[in-house]
Amino acid sequence: MKGLLRGIGSARANATGSRLVDTWRTGMQRLGLHAGGQPCLLLRWDVSGLQAALFDSRKGDARLLGEAESRDGRLTAAVAVVLQRFAEMGLPRPRHALLAARHLLPAVVDLPVAPDKPRPAAQMRELIQTDLEPALAEFGSLWSMGALLQARGYLDGEARQRITLEESIRRQGRQTPLRYGETALELELIERAALDECLDQQAALQNLDARIVAGWCGRIEDKQPLWLACGVGERIYGEWREALGELGLQLDAVLPLAWLTSEAAPSSLAEAGTRGDERLPQISLELHREEVVAVCRRQGHIVGSRSEGRIERELGADWLNRIIADWTSEPRATITLLCLHAEDEAGIAGLADDLNLTTGHTCHSRDAETCRQALWRNLLAQGQARVPGLPRLVDRELRGSPWKNHDIRRLAALAGVLLLLAGAETYQRVQLAMLEERIASRQQKEQERSKAAQQAAQVNQKVAELARSLDEARRQLEPLVNDRSRLNALIAMQGNLPDLLYLLAQSVGTDAVLDAVENDISAVSGAAVHVRAWSPSYTGAQAFVSRVAEQVRSKAYGVAQTEINEREGRTGKAGHEVVFWLLPEEVELEAGAPELPAATAGNGISNADGERRR
């Protein structure tokens, strides 16, 4: 990817070819983004400005998507510029950021605390602040106005020499001395805006905050506790968070720029272990603009660190050897010169050779490009690691675990007891409420049953009253109904009487004669006809009754209560008297035969067939 970007930069002379290559690069980056997922923004922030890189590390293998930089002295404006440049490359807007800041100073501190039993975060911060305040004050004093103007790019080395010469001339001529910035303005080397910007930065670097935001990590080294810490003013850390928050970025972690570039990759540690020199000291000399930071590591872990200001002096092997003299006293050691800025690359190779001759140890050098790529790799690894090898600032780690505070544990225990009491009381209240609800439900059911019983009693009472009213009405209507029935029967009988008499006349023969035909409406139903006849023989009497029954059947009448008794005729001749009733068949079927008056008395006997209908 680096070679591709360099090739594009060198081909800008050809406008058409450059546009084609840029289009291809943008398409490839978009394809890579879709395959990798949400990228992470890595920021390198120091006095000279901001450098940024966009990485995709979803699959575990970090992949560089793009790089950008800004010389703006304000972090908010600088981050906005690099985000705009990433958008122009066709890359998405990241949501998370990792920051490597030069203002965040690291140090090896001596704390009377075991690494496996750290104190609460507030106490650890107070202990670390005592060791970090001198380092922060010394770091602020390194930034003279000339160093700031050169770091910001407003002056170069030649211009600084002119200003120094002008100040010397003024002192020799006993002229009114001017401040460094005023002298640069008088020589028209800078503008007032540049001077004001550097004055603000100098005040921010040299005015220490009352509170320091610190991060730490500890381990056991040679059976002794070894603590690594980093710190920065609380105001500056708050400005970083607010600046990124305004742009929609979440600051996941902040690490010190010093130490981070020289941090060894896991593969390098494994290679050193195979050679058997993992216990040898690995000395790194980080060449920053304003100072040289020396770091000593064993087995890839930092065991010591010190720094010394450059103060416009040239880098020399004797000076660097004096900084690391106690570390190079061992028989074997490796030294690495890390060039963090391009202006130091010119003599880095010769300086490494001189240092090799001075110390007698192997000395290597890395150019600015290699150091920048190592910085991105180490920043991504240390920022996302669950247990980092370097101190860092993470919000959740700054707050610390509340359970390590005895007061918090006591409050938690008291809160637990109160919660148990509240839970027991709530349980009792719930049980009481449920009991009251069941009592109220039972009372309501009892009231409903009582009300239903009362309603049932009222309904039964009304039903009984209606039954009595119906019985009374039935008794009142029954005579009328009977009278109506008798009247209907009489009317029907009056209509059928001529036909019945005609049929009786047809039934009379030589074996029987009619004596009388009667209808007594006061004793029997008005529809009944009483017939009395005489026959000389018993068989004749029966034959007469049979003929009558057959004749009247066409009129829906029948014969009932037939009686045949012996009786003399009108002439004194012996014979039998026949007595029976003619009744409508529906009267016989519905209500049975009515109670008829006894037949005429005689000395004869009743026929058994007289009881059934003929």
C-alpha positions as CSV (number, residue, x, y, z in Angstrom):
1,M,0.0,0.0,0.0
2,K,2.9,2.4,0.8
3,G,4.6,1.7,-2.5
4,L,1.3,2.3,-4.3
5,L,0.8,5.7,-2.6
6,R,4.5,6.7,-3.3
7,G,4.0,5.7,-6.9
8,I,0.9,7.9,-7.2
9,G,2.8,10.8,-5.7
10,S,5.7,10.5,-8.2
11,A,3.3,10.2,-11.1
12,R,1.5,13.5,-10.5
13,A,3.3,15.1,-13.4
14,N,1.1,13.2,-15.7
15,A,-2.4,14.5,-14.9
16,T,-4.4,11.9,-16.8
17,G,-2.4,9.0,-15.4
18,S,-2.7,10.3,-11.9
19,R,-6.5,10.6,-12.1
20,L,-6.7,7.0,-13.4
21,V,-4.5,5.7,-10.6
22,D,-6.4,7.7,-8.0
23,T,-9.7,6.3,-9.3
24,W,-8.3,2.7,-9.1
25,R,-7.0,3.3,-5.6
26,T,-10.3,4.7,-4.3
27,G,-12.2,1.7,-5.8
28,M,-9.8,-0.8,-4.2
29,Q,-10.1,1.0,-0.8
30,R,-13.9,0.9,-1.0
31,L,-13.7,-2.8,-1.7
32,G,-11.4,-3.4,1.2
33,L,-13.6,-1.4,3.5
34,H,-16.7,-3.5,2.7
35,A,-14.7,-6.6,3.4
36,G,-13.2,-5.3,6.6
37,G,-16.0,-3.5,8.4
38,Q,-15.8,-0.4,10.6
39,P,-12.3,1.2,10.5
40,C,-10.4,2.7,13.5
41,L,-8.8,6.2,13.4
42,L,-5.3,6.4,14.7
43,L,-3.9,9.9,15.6
44,R,-0.4,11.1,16.3
45,W,-0.6,14.5,18.0
46,D,2.4,16.6,19.0
47,V,3.4,20.2,18.8
48,S,4.2,20.1,15.1
49,G,0.7,19.0,14.1
50,L,-1.4,15.9,13.5
51,Q,-0.8,12.8,11.6
52,A,-3.6,10.3,11.1
53,A,-4.1,6.8,9.7
54,L,-7.2,4.8,9.0
55,F,-6.9,1.1,9.8
56,D,-9.2,-1.9,9.3
57,S,-8.5,-4.6,11.8
58,R,-11.7,-6.6,11.9
59,K,-10.1,-9.8,10.8
60,G,-7.2,-9.5,13.2
61,D,-4.6,-8.5,10.5
62,A,-4.4,-4.7,10.6
63,R,-4.7,-3.2,7.1
64,L,-3.9,0.4,6.3
65,L,-6.7,2.2,4.4
66,G,-5.3,5.7,4.1
67,E,-3.1,8.3,5.8
68,A,-3.4,12.1,6.1
69,E,-1.9,15.0,8.1
70,S,-2.7,18.5,9.2
71,R,-0.4,21.3,10.5
72,D,-3.2,23.0,12.4
73,G,-2.3,23.8,16.0
74,R,-5.8,23.1,17.3
75,L,-6.8,19.4,17.6
76,T,-10.5,19.9,16.6
77,A,-9.5,21.7,13.4
78,A,-6.7,19.3,12.6
79,V,-9.0,16.2,13.0
80,A,-11.6,17.9,10.9
81,V,-9.1,18.3,8.1
82,V,-7.9,14.7,8.1
83,L,-11.5,13.4,8.2
84,Q,-12.3,15.6,5.2
85,R,-9.3,14.2,3.3
86,F,-10.3,10.6,4.1
87,A,-13.8,11.4,2.8
88,E,-12.2,12.7,-0.4
89,M,-10.4,9.4,-0.7
90,G,-13.8,7.6,-0.6
91,L,-13.2,6.1,2.9
92,P,-16.0,6.0,5.5
93,R,-16.2,8.2,8.6
94,P,-14.8,6.3,11.6
95,R,-16.5,6.3,15.0
96,H,-13.6,5.3,17.3
97,A,-10.2,6.8,17.7
98,L,-6.9,6.0,19.4
99,L,-4.6,8.8,20.2
100,A,-0.8,8.9,20.7
101,A,0.1,12.2,22.2
102,R,3.5,13.8,22.9
103,H,2.0,15.8,25.8
104,L,1.3,12.5,27.6
105,L,4.5,11.8,29.4
106,P,5.5,8.3,30.5
107,A,7.8,7.4,33.4
108,V,9.0,4.5,35.4
109,V,7.8,5.3,39.0
110,D,8.7,3.7,42.3
111,L,5.5,3.0,44.3
112,P,5.1,1.2,47.6
113,V,2.3,-0.9,46.1
114,A,2.2,-4.5,45.0
115,P,1.1,-4.8,41.3
116,D,-1.4,-7.6,42.2
117,K,-2.9,-5.4,45.0
118,P,-3.3,-1.9,43.6
119,R,-4.9,0.8,45.7
120,P,-8.0,2.7,44.7
121,A,-7.7,4.8,41.6
122,A,-7.7,8.1,43.5
123,Q,-4.9,7.0,45.8
124,M,-2.9,5.6,42.9
125,R,-3.3,8.9,41.1
126,E,-2.0,10.9,44.0
127,L,1.0,8.7,44.4
128,I,1.8,8.9,40.7
129,Q,1.3,12.6,40.5
130,T,4.2,13.2,42.9
131,D,6.6,11.5,40.4
132,L,5.0,12.9,37.3
133,E,4.9,16.6,38.2
134,P,8.7,17.2,37.9
135,A,8.7,15.4,34.5
136,L,5.8,17.5,33.2
137,A,7.5,20.7,34.4
138,E,10.8,19.7,32.7
139,F,9.0,18.8,29.5
140,G,7.3,22.3,29.4
141,S,10.6,24.0,30.0
142,L,12.1,22.4,26.9
143,W,9.7,24.3,24.6
144,S,11.3,27.6,24.2
145,M,9.7,30.0,21.7
146,G,12.3,29.2,19.1
147,A,11.7,25.4,19.4
148,L,7.9,26.0,19.2
149,L,8.2,28.2,16.1
150,Q,10.5,25.7,14.4
151,A,8.3,22.7,15.4
152,R,5.2,24.5,14.0
153,G,7.1,25.1,10.7
154,Y,7.2,28.9,11.0
155,L,11.1,28.9,11.3
156,D,13.9,26.7,10.1
157,G,17.4,26.3,11.5
158,E,18.9,29.1,9.5
159,A,16.2,31.6,10.7
160,R,16.8,30.6,14.3
161,Q,20.5,31.3,13.9
162,R,19.6,34.7,12.5
163,I,17.4,35.5,15.5
164,T,20.1,34.3,17.9
165,L,22.7,36.4,16.2
166,E,20.4,39.5,16.3
167,E,19.9,39.0,20.1
168,S,23.7,38.8,20.5
169,I,24.2,42.0,18.6
170,R,21.6,43.7,20.7
171,R,23.3,42.6,23.9
172,Q,26.7,43.7,22.7
173,G,25.4,47.1,21.5
174,R,23.6,47.6,24.8
175,Q,20.3,48.0,23.0
176,T,16.9,47.4,24.6
177,P,16.6,43.6,24.6
178,L,13.5,42.1,22.9
179,R,11.8,38.8,23.5
180,Y,12.6,36.0,21.0
181,G,9.2,36.3,19.3
182,E,9.5,40.1,19.0
183,T,12.9,39.8,17.5
184,A,11.5,37.3,14.9
185,L,8.7,39.8,14.1
186,E,11.2,42.7,13.8
187,L,13.2,40.6,11.3
188,E,9.9,39.8,9.5
189,L,10.5,36.1,9.8
190,I,7.0,35.3,11.2
191,E,3.6,37.0,11.5
192,R,1.8,38.1,14.6
193,A,-0.8,35.3,14.3
194,A,2.0,32.6,14.3
195,L,3.5,34.2,17.4
196,D,0.2,34.4,19.2
197,E,-0.4,30.7,18.4
198,C,2.9,29.7,19.8
199,L,2.5,31.8,22.9
200,D,-0.8,30.0,23.6
201,Q,0.9,26.6,23.2
202,Q,3.8,27.6,25.4
203,A,1.5,28.7,28.2
204,A,-0.4,25.4,27.9
205,L,2.8,23.4,28.1
206,Q,4.4,25.3,31.0
207,N,1.4,26.0,33.2
208,L,0.7,22.8,35.0
209,D,-2.8,21.8,36.1
210,A,-3.5,21.2,39.7
211,R,-4.8,17.7,38.9
212,I,-3.1,15.2,36.6
213,V,-4.9,12.4,34.7
214,A,-2.7,9.4,35.0
215,G,-2.7,5.8,33.8
216,W,-0.5,3.0,35.1
217,C,0.4,-0.7,34.8
218,G,2.6,-2.8,37.0
219,R,4.4,-6.1,37.1
220,I,7.0,-8.0,39.1
221,E,10.6,-7.5,37.7
222,D,13.4,-9.4,39.5
223,K,11.1,-10.0,42.5
224,Q,10.5,-6.3,42.8
225,P,7.4,-4.2,41.9
226,L,7.9,-2.2,38.7
227,W,5.3,0.5,37.8
228,L,5.0,2.2,34.5
229,A,2.9,5.4,34.5
230,C,1.9,8.2,32.2
231,G,0.2,11.5,32.9
232,V,-1.1,14.8,31.5
233,G,-3.0,17.8,32.8
234,E,-6.7,17.2,33.5
235,R,-7.6,20.3,31.4
236,I,-5.6,19.1,28.3
237,Y,-7.1,15.6,28.5
238,G,-10.6,17.1,28.7
239,E,-9.9,19.2,25.6
240,W,-8.9,16.1,23.7
241,R,-12.1,14.3,24.6
242,E,-14.3,17.3,23.8
243,A,-12.5,17.9,20.5
244,L,-13.1,14.4,19.3
245,G,-16.6,14.3,20.7
246,E,-17.6,17.4,18.7
247,L,-16.6,15.5,15.5
248,G,-18.6,12.3,16.5
249,L,-15.5,10.3,17.5
250,Q,-15.2,8.2,20.7
251,L,-11.8,8.4,22.2
252,D,-11.1,4.8,23.2
253,A,-7.6,5.2,24.6
254,V,-4.7,7.7,24.8
255,L,-1.1,6.4,24.9
256,P,2.2,8.3,25.2
257,L,4.0,9.0,21.9
258,A,7.3,8.3,23.7
259,W,7.9,4.6,24.2
260,L,5.2,3.7,21.7
261,T,7.4,3.9,18.6
262,S,10.1,1.7,20.1
263,E,7.7,-0.9,21.4
264,A,8.7,-4.3,20.0
265,A,6.3,-6.4,18.0
266,P,5.4,-9.9,19.3
267,S,7.2,-11.5,16.3
268,S,10.4,-9.7,17.2
269,L,10.2,-10.9,20.8
270,A,9.7,-14.5,19.6
271,E,12.7,-14.2,17.2
272,A,14.9,-12.9,20.1
273,G,13.8,-15.8,22.2
274,T,14.9,-18.3,19.6
275,R,18.4,-16.7,19.5
276,G,18.6,-16.9,23.3
277,D,19.3,-13.2,23.9
278,E,15.8,-12.3,25.3
279,R,17.4,-11.4,28.7
280,L,19.9,-8.9,27.1
281,P,19.0,-5.2,27.3
282,Q,17.4,-3.7,24.2
283,I,18.1,0.0,24.3
284,S,16.0,2.4,22.1
285,L,16.9,6.0,21.5
286,E,13.9,8.0,20.3
287,L,15.0,11.2,18.6
288,H,12.1,13.7,19.2
289,R,12.3,17.3,18.2
290,E,12.9,18.7,21.6
291,E,14.6,15.8,23.5
292,V,16.0,12.3,23.3
293,V,14.1,9.6,25.1
294,A,16.1,6.5,26.0
295,V,14.2,3.3,26.9
296,C,15.7,0.0,28.2
297,R,13.8,-3.2,27.8
298,R,14.3,-6.8,28.8
299,Q,12.3,-9.5,27.3
300,G,10.3,-6.8,25.5
301,H,9.3,-5.1,28.8
302,I,10.4,-1.7,29.9
303,V,12.7,-1.7,32.9
304,G,14.1,1.9,32.7
305,S,13.7,5.2,30.9
306,R,15.3,8.6,30.9
307,S,15.3,11.7,28.7
308,E,17.4,14.8,28.0
309,G,16.7,17.9,26.1
310,R,18.4,18.6,22.8
311,I,18.5,22.4,23.3
312,E,19.6,23.1,19.7
313,R,22.7,21.0,20.0
314,E,23.8,18.5,17.4
315,L,23.4,14.8,18.0
316,G,26.6,13.1,19.0
317,A,27.7,9.6,19.9
318,D,29.4,10.8,23.1
319,W,26.3,12.6,24.3
320,L,24.0,9.7,23.6
321,N,26.4,7.2,25.2
322,R,26.5,9.3,28.3
323,I,22.7,9.0,28.6
324,I,22.8,5.2,28.3
325,A,26.2,4.5,29.9
326,D,24.9,2.3,32.8
327,W,22.8,0.2,30.4
328,T,25.7,-0.4,28.0
329,S,28.0,-1.6,30.8
330,E,26.8,-5.1,30.3
331,P,28.8,-7.4,28.0
332,R,26.1,-7.6,25.3
333,A,23.3,-5.2,24.4
334,T,21.5,-3.9,21.3
335,I,21.0,-0.3,20.5
336,T,18.4,1.1,18.1
337,L,18.2,4.8,16.9
338,L,14.7,5.8,16.1
339,C,14.4,8.8,13.8
340,L,10.9,10.2,14.3
341,H,11.3,13.3,12.0
342,A,12.7,13.5,8.5
343,E,15.1,16.3,9.2
344,D,17.1,13.9,11.5
345,E,17.5,11.3,8.8
346,A,20.5,12.9,7.1
347,G,23.1,11.8,9.7
348,I,21.3,8.9,11.4
349,A,23.4,6.2,9.7
350,G,26.7,7.8,10.6
351,L,25.5,8.4,14.1
352,A,24.7,4.7,14.5
353,D,28.1,3.8,13.3
354,D,29.8,6.2,15.7
355,L,27.6,4.9,18.6
356,N,28.6,1.4,17.7
357,L,32.3,2.3,17.9
358,T,31.8,4.3,21.1
359,T,29.8,1.7,23.0
360,G,31.1,-1.5,21.4
361,H,27.5,-2.8,21.0
362,T,25.5,-3.4,17.8
363,C,23.6,-0.3,16.8
364,H,20.8,-0.1,14.3
365,S,18.8,2.8,12.9
366,R,15.3,3.3,11.6
367,D,14.1,6.0,9.3
368,A,11.1,8.2,9.9
369,E,8.8,6.2,7.5
370,T,9.6,2.9,9.3
371,C,9.1,4.5,12.7
372,R,5.7,5.9,11.6
373,Q,4.5,2.5,10.4
374,A,5.7,1.0,13.7
375,L,3.9,3.7,15.6
376,W,0.6,2.9,13.9
377,R,1.0,-0.9,14.5
378,N,1.9,-0.4,18.2
379,L,-0.8,2.2,18.8
380,L,-3.5,-0.2,17.4
381,A,-2.2,-3.2,19.3
382,Q,-1.7,-1.4,22.7
383,G,-4.9,0.6,22.3
384,Q,-7.1,-2.4,21.7
385,A,-5.3,-4.8,24.1
386,R,-7.1,-6.0,27.1
387,V,-3.9,-6.1,29.1
388,P,-1.5,-3.5,27.5
389,G,2.2,-3.5,28.0
390,L,2.3,0.3,28.2
391,P,0.4,2.7,30.4
392,R,-2.5,4.4,28.8
393,L,-5.6,6.5,29.6
394,V,-8.9,4.8,29.2
395,D,-12.0,6.2,30.9
396,R,-13.1,3.0,32.5
397,E,-9.6,2.3,33.8
398,L,-9.3,5.9,35.1
399,R,-12.4,5.4,37.2
400,G,-11.1,2.1,38.5
401,S,-13.2,-0.7,39.9
402,P,-15.5,0.6,42.6
403,W,-15.4,-2.7,44.4
404,K,-11.7,-2.1,45.4
405,N,-12.8,0.8,47.6
406,H,-13.6,-0.2,51.2
407,D,-16.2,2.6,51.6
408,I,-17.9,1.5,48.4
409,R,-18.0,-2.1,49.6
410,R,-19.5,-1.0,52.9
411,L,-22.0,1.1,51.2
412,A,-22.8,-1.8,48.9
413,A,-23.2,-4.2,51.9
414,L,-25.5,-1.6,53.6
415,A,-27.4,-1.2,50.4
416,G,-27.8,-5.0,50.1
417,V,-29.2,-5.2,53.6
418,L,-31.6,-2.4,52.9
419,L,-32.6,-4.1,49.7
420,L,-33.2,-7.3,51.6
421,L,-35.3,-5.5,54.2
422,A,-37.1,-3.6,51.4
423,G,-37.7,-6.9,49.6
424,A,-39.0,-8.6,52.8
425,E,-41.3,-5.7,53.4
426,T,-42.4,-5.6,49.8
427,Y,-43.1,-9.4,50.0
428,Q,-45.1,-9.0,53.2
429,R,-47.0,-6.1,51.7
430,V,-47.7,-8.1,48.6
431,Q,-48.9,-11.0,50.7
432,L,-51.1,-8.7,52.7
433,A,-52.5,-7.1,49.6
434,M,-53.3,-10.6,48.1
435,L,-55.0,-11.6,51.4
436,E,-57.0,-8.5,51.4
437,E,-57.9,-9.0,47.8
438,R,-59.0,-12.6,48.5
439,I,-61.1,-11.4,51.5
440,A,-62.7,-8.7,49.4
441,S,-63.3,-11.2,46.6
442,R,-65.0,-13.6,49.1
443,Q,-67.1,-10.8,50.5
444,Q,-68.1,-9.8,47.1
445,K,-69.1,-13.3,46.2
446,E,-71.1,-13.6,49.5
447,Q,-72.9,-10.4,48.7
448,E,-73.6,-11.6,45.1
449,R,-74.9,-15.0,46.5
450,S,-77.1,-13.2,49.0
451,K,-78.3,-10.8,46.4
452,A,-79.0,-13.7,44.0
453,A,-80.9,-15.6,46.8
454,Q,-83.0,-12.5,47.5
455,Q,-83.7,-12.1,43.8
456,A,-84.6,-15.8,43.5
457,A,-86.9,-15.5,46.5
458,Q,-88.6,-12.4,44.9
459,V,-88.9,-14.3,41.6
460,N,-90.4,-17.3,43.4
461,Q,-92.8,-15.1,45.2
462,K,-93.9,-13.5,42.0
463,V,-94.2,-16.9,40.3
464,A,-96.4,-18.1,43.2
465,E,-98.5,-15.0,43.0
466,L,-98.8,-15.6,39.2
467,A,-99.7,-19.2,39.8
468,R,-102.4,-18.2,42.3
469,S,-103.7,-15.6,39.9
470,L,-103.8,-18.3,37.1
471,D,-105.7,-20.7,39.4
472,E,-108.2,-18.1,40.2
473,A,-108.6,-17.1,36.6
474,R,-108.9,-20.8,35.7
475,R,-111.6,-21.3,38.3
476,Q,-113.4,-18.3,37.0
477,L,-113.1,-19.3,33.4
478,E,-113.8,-23.0,33.8
479,P,-117.7,-22.6,34.0
480,L,-117.7,-20.4,31.0
481,V,-115.6,-22.8,29.1
482,N,-117.9,-25.7,30.1
483,D,-120.9,-23.7,29.1
484,R,-119.3,-22.8,25.8
485,S,-118.5,-26.4,25.2
486,R,-122.1,-27.5,26.0
487,L,-123.5,-24.8,23.8
488,N,-121.2,-25.8,21.0
489,A,-122.3,-29.4,21.5
490,L,-126.0,-28.5,21.5
491,I,-125.5,-26.5,18.4
492,A,-123.7,-29.4,16.8
493,M,-126.3,-31.8,18.1
494,Q,-129.2,-29.7,16.7
495,G,-127.5,-29.8,13.4
496,N,-127.0,-33.6,13.5
497,L,-130.4,-34.5,15.2
498,P,-132.5,-34.8,12.0
499,D,-129.9,-37.1,10.4
500,L,-129.5,-39.1,13.6
501,L,-133.3,-39.6,13.8
502,Y,-133.3,-40.6,10.1
503,L,-130.5,-43.1,10.7
504,L,-132.4,-44.5,13.7
505,A,-135.5,-44.9,11.6
506,Q,-133.5,-46.8,9.0
507,S,-132.1,-49.1,11.7
508,V,-135.6,-50.2,12.9
509,G,-136.7,-53.5,11.4
510,T,-138.9,-56.4,12.2
511,D,-136.8,-57.4,15.1
512,A,-137.0,-54.0,17.0
513,V,-139.1,-50.9,17.5
514,L,-138.3,-47.5,19.0
515,D,-139.9,-46.6,22.2
516,A,-138.4,-43.2,22.9
517,V,-135.6,-40.8,21.9
518,E,-134.6,-38.3,24.6
519,N,-132.1,-35.5,25.3
520,D,-131.7,-34.3,28.9
521,I,-129.3,-31.3,28.8
522,S,-129.4,-30.8,32.6
523,A,-127.9,-34.2,33.4
524,V,-125.6,-35.1,30.6
525,S,-123.8,-33.4,27.8
526,G,-126.1,-31.6,25.4
527,A,-124.7,-33.7,22.5
528,A,-125.8,-37.1,24.0
529,V,-129.0,-38.7,22.8
530,H,-130.8,-41.3,24.9
531,V,-132.4,-44.1,22.8
532,R,-134.9,-46.7,24.2
533,A,-136.2,-49.6,22.0
534,W,-137.9,-53.0,22.4
535,S,-137.1,-56.3,20.6
536,P,-138.9,-59.6,20.9
537,S,-135.6,-61.4,21.1
538,Y,-132.3,-60.9,22.6
539,T,-130.5,-61.5,19.3
540,G,-132.8,-59.0,17.6
541,A,-131.9,-56.4,20.3
542,Q,-128.2,-56.9,19.7
543,A,-128.7,-56.8,15.9
544,F,-130.6,-53.5,16.3
545,V,-127.7,-52.0,18.4
546,S,-125.2,-53.1,15.8
547,R,-127.1,-51.5,12.9
548,V,-127.5,-48.3,14.8
549,A,-123.7,-48.2,15.6
550,E,-122.9,-48.7,11.9
551,Q,-125.4,-46.0,10.7
552,V,-124.3,-43.3,13.1
553,R,-120.6,-43.8,12.5
554,S,-120.8,-41.7,9.4
555,K,-121.8,-38.8,11.6
556,A,-118.9,-39.4,14.0
557,Y,-121.2,-40.7,16.7
558,G,-121.0,-43.9,18.7
559,V,-123.1,-46.1,20.9
560,A,-122.3,-46.2,24.7
561,Q,-123.7,-47.8,27.9
562,T,-125.9,-50.3,26.0
563,E,-128.3,-52.3,28.3
564,I,-130.6,-55.1,27.2
565,N,-133.2,-56.2,29.8
566,E,-136.2,-58.5,29.6
567,R,-139.5,-56.6,29.5
568,E,-143.0,-57.2,28.1
569,G,-144.0,-55.3,25.2
570,R,-147.0,-52.9,24.9
571,T,-149.3,-55.9,24.0
572,G,-148.0,-58.0,26.9
573,K,-145.8,-60.1,24.7
574,A,-142.4,-61.2,26.2
575,G,-139.4,-59.5,24.8
576,H,-136.3,-57.4,25.6
577,E,-135.9,-53.6,26.2
578,V,-132.8,-52.0,24.6
579,V,-131.4,-48.8,26.2
580,F,-128.2,-46.9,24.9
581,W,-126.7,-43.5,24.4
582,L,-125.5,-41.9,21.2
583,L,-122.4,-39.8,21.9
584,P,-120.0,-37.9,19.6
585,E,-116.8,-39.9,19.1
586,E,-114.5,-36.9,20.1
587,V,-116.2,-36.8,23.5
588,E,-115.5,-40.4,24.1
589,L,-111.9,-40.1,22.9
590,E,-110.9,-36.9,24.7
591,A,-112.9,-37.0,28.0
592,G,-114.5,-40.5,28.0
593,A,-118.2,-41.2,28.1
594,P,-120.2,-38.8,30.4
595,E,-121.9,-40.1,33.5
596,L,-125.4,-40.9,32.2
597,P,-128.5,-41.6,34.2
598,A,-129.3,-45.2,35.0
599,A,-131.4,-47.1,32.4
600,T,-135.0,-47.9,33.0
601,A,-135.4,-50.4,35.7
602,G,-136.5,-53.9,34.7
603,N,-136.1,-57.5,35.5
604,G,-133.6,-58.1,32.8
605,I,-129.8,-58.4,33.0
606,S,-127.2,-56.1,31.7
607,N,-125.3,-57.0,28.6
608,A,-121.5,-57.1,29.1
609,D,-121.0,-55.6,25.6
610,G,-123.0,-52.6,26.6
611,E,-119.9,-51.2,28.4
612,R,-117.8,-50.8,25.3
613,R,-118.4,-48.6,22.3
614,R,-120.2,-50.0,19.3
